[in-house]
Amino acid sequence: MQRLFPILILCLGLSTMAPGWGRERDFASWEEQKEKGRNPNRYLIFGTVFNHQGLSLPGALIRVRRSGEKKVAEETKSDRRGEFAVRVAEGFEYEITVTAKGFQDAVRRVDARVGDREDLVFRMQALKEGSSQ
């Protein structure tokens, strides 16, 4: 056992020095790009989806499209906390549509020409009796 301990320490030390192992390298790469002016110009849309009772709504479908276009640019679902995050190209206006079974669709517009992030809150309204969607 005493012989294995130095070998274990050596292996752990080498693994932390290997390129591409660990988040520090990824963060440094992003910082280097930012400093060189090669920022990918991505705008963050962050949101939280709640049901009509104010509880988080996991599994809601979020579709993001440029205003005036039919093609969906990004699509995701809300996580277990009802949260989602999507990155889109800066310089455009976007329409965000949230869909969930048993709820009316919710739509918001985001102007990605100003700033670098938009935080949204969606409070979904329950469908009325007899309505189908």
Secondary structure, 3 states (H helix, E strand, C coil): CCCHHHHHHHHHHHHHHCCCCCHHHHHHHHHHHHHCCCCCCEEEEEEEEECCCCCECCCCEEEEEECCCCCCCEEEECCCCCEEEEEEECCCEEEEEEECCCECCEEEEEECCCCCEEEEEEECCECCCCCCC
